[in-house]
Amino acid sequence: MRSKILRTTIFTLHRWLGLFAGLILVIVGITGSLLVFRQEWDDWLVRWRFGTVAAATPPLDIQLLVATVKTTYANVQGAIPSYVSIPTNPATPYTIGLQIGEIYREVFVNPVTNKILGDRQWETSIVGRLFEIHIRILSGDTGAIVVGIAALLLLILSITGLFLWPGWRNFISGFKIKFKAHPKRTNFDIHKVTGIITIAFLAMIAFTGFCWNFHAQSEPIIHALTNSPPPPTPVSKPIAGKTALPLNTLLQAANTALPGTRTTFISIPNQPTSAWMSIQVFPTESVEAARQTRIYLDRYSGKVLYLKDARKASLGDRILNWFHPLHYGTFGGLLTRILYVFVGLAPVVLLSTGLVMWKHRQKVKT
């Protein structure tokens, strides 16, 4: 009797949470599917719109590229170079980010000829729009909270769905879809099979998405639970009468600190006490796997303030480092990324079949 009451309670919770959060999860899921291969298709769009680079020719000095952008956009009030992104595809132009107030403009530069190929506003680009929908449903900080809560509800839906899966009584039937049965039964079978096949991936996506949207709360908790020291806040110490070191000097210091690595991203600080930061990739690592290997330098002395080496990270940082590959499906290479495209579409199937089941129940009641 108690087990029946428990199952009914969990079923009711599962149904109403699905109906409540379903539409948001569909939107986030579809945009997530489109973002799985965002780097590849966005690089293609950049090359198609702005041109390609002669990959066989060595690139020019990064400091020279930044200086050219700064000079070219000197008439744009408040435009400050804030970062340099070095693509993995050598035929793709470098991206130098300009911060103009709260807006970011991406300037694409040919690193071989030092020619500015054009620019676009990140927020209005296709990939930028998709990110804003996926993370905030175009609603700013409030949207980020809503999406974070929806992710938590998806995690609960995954747990309750696993409990309700009929395969616990008959394992084989839990994976069967009876297409020749009554449409009501076929609809139920599609719902249960779609759910059980994608449940582990949806749970990982839900958990990491929730933690990201509430990172200010989740990261300290993860560090505390794993007894891992929280990362420090690197701060540069201005020296009286001395300007910040040149970009090339800082880049050389970063490469010296981690020899044999390749720089993929450089953050250019604009506040006197802000630290200079670069993301480095080891030869044996993919760019996606090495996103968390970072070096923070004092921009006046070149001293290493903090070295975040993904290979030697604490347990808490290793868990956080796994969030990106688990959320975007990069942990298994091309195969899992293709799988994640379909996983992102699972909420569409689950919501539509769930609505059909709910509609049938409403008819029975009336």
C-alpha positions in Angstrom: 0.0 0.0 0.0 2.8 2.4 0.9 4.7 1.6 -2.3 1.6 2.4 -4.3 1.1 5.8 -2.5 4.8 6.5 -3.0 4.6 5.7 -6.7 1.5 7.8 -7.1 3.1 10.7 -5.4 6.3 10.5 -7.5 4.2 10.1 -10.7 2.2 13.3 -9.8 5.4 15.2 -9.1 6.9 14.0 -12.4 3.9 14.9 -14.4 3.4 18.4 -13.0 7.1 19.3 -13.1 7.2 18.2 -16.7 4.2 20.3 -17.6 5.6 23.3 -15.7 9.1 23.3 -17.0 8.6 21.5 -20.3 8.5 24.5 -22.7 11.7 26.1 -21.2 13.5 22.7 -21.4 12.4 22.4 -25.0 13.9 25.8 -25.9 17.1 25.1 -23.9 17.4 21.6 -25.4 17.0 22.7 -29.0 19.5 25.6 -28.7 21.8 23.2 -26.8 21.7 20.8 -29.8 22.7 23.7 -32.1 25.5 24.7 -29.8 27.2 21.3 -29.7 29.1 22.0 -32.9 29.1 25.8 -32.5 32.8 26.2 -32.9 32.9 24.4 -36.2 30.0 26.1 -37.8 30.8 29.5 -36.3 34.3 29.3 -37.7 32.9 28.4 -41.1 30.6 31.5 -40.9 33.5 33.7 -40.0 35.6 32.4 -42.9 32.6 32.7 -45.3 31.8 36.3 -44.2 35.2 37.7 -43.5 37.7 35.6 -45.5 40.4 33.0 -44.8 44.0 33.1 -43.7 47.0 31.6 -45.6 47.6 28.9 -43.0 51.1 28.0 -44.3 52.4 31.5 -43.4 53.5 32.2 -39.8 51.3 34.7 -38.0 52.6 38.1 -37.1 53.1 39.5 -33.6 50.0 39.5 -31.5 50.9 42.8 -29.9 51.0 44.3 -33.4 47.6 43.0 -34.2 46.1 44.5 -31.1 47.8 47.8 -31.8 46.3 47.9 -35.3 42.8 47.2 -33.9 43.2 49.8 -31.2 44.3 52.4 -33.8 41.6 51.6 -36.3 38.8 51.8 -33.7 40.3 54.9 -31.9 37.3 57.0 -33.0 34.8 54.6 -31.4 34.2 56.1 -28.0 35.0 53.8 -25.1 36.3 51.0 -27.3 39.0 49.0 -25.3 40.7 45.7 -26.5 39.7 43.1 -23.9 40.8 39.8 -25.3 42.5 37.9 -28.2 41.1 34.5 -29.3 43.4 32.3 -31.4 41.4 29.7 -33.4 42.3 26.1 -33.6 41.8 26.2 -37.4 44.8 28.1 -38.8 42.6 29.3 -41.8 40.3 31.2 -39.5 41.1 34.8 -38.6 42.1 35.9 -35.1 39.4 37.5 -33.0 40.2 40.6 -31.0 37.4 41.6 -28.6 36.5 45.2 -28.1 34.5 46.1 -25.0 32.3 49.1 -25.6 30.5 49.7 -22.3 28.3 46.5 -21.8 28.7 45.5 -25.5 31.3 43.3 -27.0 32.4 43.7 -30.6 34.4 41.0 -32.3 37.1 42.3 -34.7 38.4 39.7 -37.1 42.1 40.2 -38.1 44.2 38.3 -40.6 47.2 37.4 -38.5 49.5 37.1 -41.5 48.8 40.5 -43.2 47.6 42.4 -40.1 44.5 43.4 -42.2 41.2 44.0 -40.4 38.6 41.9 -42.2 35.5 43.2 -40.4 33.7 43.0 -37.2 30.4 41.9 -35.6 28.6 42.5 -32.4 28.7 39.3 -30.3 25.3 39.7 -28.8 23.6 40.0 -32.2 25.6 37.2 -33.9 23.9 33.8 -34.5 26.1 32.1 -31.9 25.7 34.9 -29.4 21.9 34.8 -29.8 21.8 31.1 -29.3 23.9 31.4 -26.1 21.6 34.1 -24.8 18.6 31.9 -25.4 20.2 28.8 -24.1 21.5 30.4 -20.9 19.1 33.3 -20.2 16.2 32.9 -22.6 17.0 36.5 -23.7 16.0 37.8 -20.2 19.2 38.8 -18.6 20.0 37.8 -15.0 16.3 36.9 -14.3 16.4 34.5 -17.3 19.5 32.9 -16.0 17.8 32.2 -12.7 14.7 30.8 -14.5 16.9 28.5 -16.7 18.9 27.4 -13.7 15.7 26.4 -11.8 14.5 24.6 -15.0 17.8 22.7 -15.0 17.2 21.6 -11.4 13.7 20.5 -12.3 15.1 18.5 -15.2 17.4 16.7 -12.7 14.4 15.9 -10.5 12.5 14.8 -13.6 15.3 12.4 -14.5 15.4 10.9 -11.0 11.6 10.5 -10.8 11.5 9.2 -14.4 14.1 6.5 -13.5 11.9 5.5 -10.5 8.8 5.3 -12.7 10.4 3.4 -15.6 8.4 0.2 -16.2 11.6 -1.7 -17.1 12.2 -2.4 -13.4 9.4 -4.9 -13.6 10.3 -6.3 -17.0 13.7 -5.1 -18.3 13.2 -6.0 -21.9 9.8 -4.4 -22.2 11.2 -1.2 -20.8 13.1 -0.7 -24.1 10.2 -1.9 -26.4 8.0 0.4 -28.5 4.8 -1.3 -29.7 4.1 0.6 -32.9 1.1 -1.7 -33.8 -0.6 -1.2 -30.5 -3.2 1.5 -29.6 -1.8 5.0 -30.2 -2.1 5.7 -26.5 0.2 2.7 -25.8 2.6 3.6 -28.6 2.8 7.2 -27.2 3.6 5.9 -23.8 6.3 3.5 -25.1 8.0 6.4 -27.0 8.0 8.4 -23.8 9.5 5.7 -21.7 12.2 4.6 -24.2 13.3 8.1 -25.0 13.5 8.9 -21.3 15.5 5.9 -20.3 18.0 6.1 -23.2 18.7 9.8 -22.6 18.3 9.9 -18.8 21.9 9.7 -17.8 22.9 12.4 -20.3 20.0 14.7 -19.4 20.9 14.3 -15.7 24.5 15.4 -16.3 23.4 18.3 -18.5 20.9 19.4 -15.9 23.3 19.2 -13.0 26.1 21.1 -14.7 23.7 23.7 -16.2 22.2 24.3 -12.7 25.7 24.7 -11.2 26.8 27.1 -13.9 23.8 29.4 -13.6 24.2 29.4 -9.8 28.0 29.3 -9.9 28.4 31.8 -7.1 26.7 29.3 -4.8 27.6 26.0 -6.3 31.4 26.4 -6.6 32.1 27.2 -2.9 29.9 24.2 -2.0 31.8 21.8 -4.3 35.1 23.1 -2.9 33.9 22.6 0.6 32.5 19.1 0.1 35.7 18.0 -1.6 37.9 19.7 1.0 39.6 21.6 -1.8 41.0 25.1 -1.4 39.0 27.7 -3.3 41.0 29.4 -6.1 42.6 32.7 -5.2 41.7 36.1 -6.7 44.9 37.1 -8.6 45.6 40.9 -8.3 48.3 42.9 -10.1 50.2 45.4 -8.0 50.8 48.7 -9.8 54.3 50.1 -9.5 54.7 53.8 -9.2 56.0 55.4 -12.4 55.9 52.1 -14.3 53.4 51.1 -17.0 52.2 47.6 -17.6 54.5 45.2 -19.4 54.0 44.7 -23.2 51.7 42.0 -24.3 54.6 40.0 -25.9 56.6 40.1 -22.6 53.6 38.7 -20.7 52.9 36.1 -23.3 56.5 34.9 -23.2 56.4 34.7 -19.4 53.2 32.5 -19.7 54.9 30.2 -22.2 58.0 30.0 -20.0 55.8 29.0 -17.0 54.2 26.2 -19.1 56.7 25.2 -21.7 55.5 23.3 -24.8 51.9 24.7 -24.5 50.0 26.7 -27.1 48.1 29.8 -26.3 44.4 29.9 -27.3 43.1 32.9 -25.5 44.5 36.0 -23.9 42.6 38.3 -21.5 43.7 41.9 -21.7 43.0 43.6 -18.4 41.8 47.2 -18.4 41.9 47.9 -14.6 45.2 48.7 -12.9 44.9 45.9 -10.4 43.5 43.3 -12.8 45.7 40.3 -13.6 46.7 39.3 -17.1 45.4 35.8 -18.0 46.0 33.3 -20.8 44.5 29.9 -21.6 47.2 27.3 -22.6 46.8 23.9 -24.3 49.2 21.0 -23.9 50.2 19.1 -27.0 48.4 15.9 -25.8 45.1 17.7 -25.0 42.3 19.0 -27.1 41.2 22.6 -26.8 37.9 21.5 -25.2 39.7 19.4 -22.6 42.2 22.1 -21.7 39.8 25.0 -21.2 40.8 25.2 -17.5 44.5 25.4 -17.8 45.2 29.1 -17.1 48.0 31.3 -16.1 47.5 34.6 -14.2 50.4 37.1 -14.3 51.1 40.4 -12.6 50.9 42.8 -15.5 53.7 45.0 -14.1 56.3 42.5 -12.9 55.3 39.5 -15.0 55.3 37.3 -11.9 53.0 34.2 -11.9 50.2 35.0 -9.5 48.3 31.8 -10.0 48.8 28.7 -12.2 45.7 26.7 -12.8 47.1 23.5 -14.3 44.2 21.1 -15.2 46.6 18.2 -14.9 47.4 19.0 -11.2 44.0 20.4 -10.1 42.4 19.7 -6.7 39.5 17.3 -6.5 37.0 20.2 -6.5 38.6 21.9 -9.5 38.7 18.5 -11.4 35.0 18.1 -10.8 34.4 21.7 -12.1 36.7 21.1 -15.0 34.5 18.1 -16.0 31.4 20.3 -16.3 32.2 21.5 -19.8 32.8 18.1 -21.4 29.8 16.6 -19.6 27.5 19.4 -20.6 28.5 19.6 -24.3 29.3 16.0 -24.8 33.0 16.5 -25.7 34.2 13.8 -23.3 33.9 11.0 -25.9 35.0 12.9 -29.0 32.9 13.1 -32.2 30.6 10.2 -31.3 29.3 11.7 -28.0 29.0 15.1 -29.6 26.7 13.6 -32.3 24.8 11.8 -29.6 24.3 15.1 -27.6 22.7 16.7 -30.7 19.9 14.1 -30.3 19.9 14.3 -26.5 19.1 18.0 -26.8 16.0 17.1 -28.8 14.8 14.6 -26.2 12.8 17.2 -24.3 10.7 17.9 -27.5 9.7 14.2 -27.6 9.2 13.9 -23.8 7.0 17.0 -23.6 4.9 16.2 -26.6 4.3 12.6 -25.5 3.8 13.7 -21.9 1.1 16.2 -23.1 -0.7 13.4 -25.0 -0.7 11.3 -21.8 -1.9 14.2 -19.7 -4.7 14.9 -22.3 -5.9 11.3 -22.2 -6.0 11.4 -18.4 -8.1 14.6 -18.5 -10.6 12.9 -20.8 -10.9 9.9 -18.5 -11.6 12.3 -15.6 -14.4 14.1 -17.5 
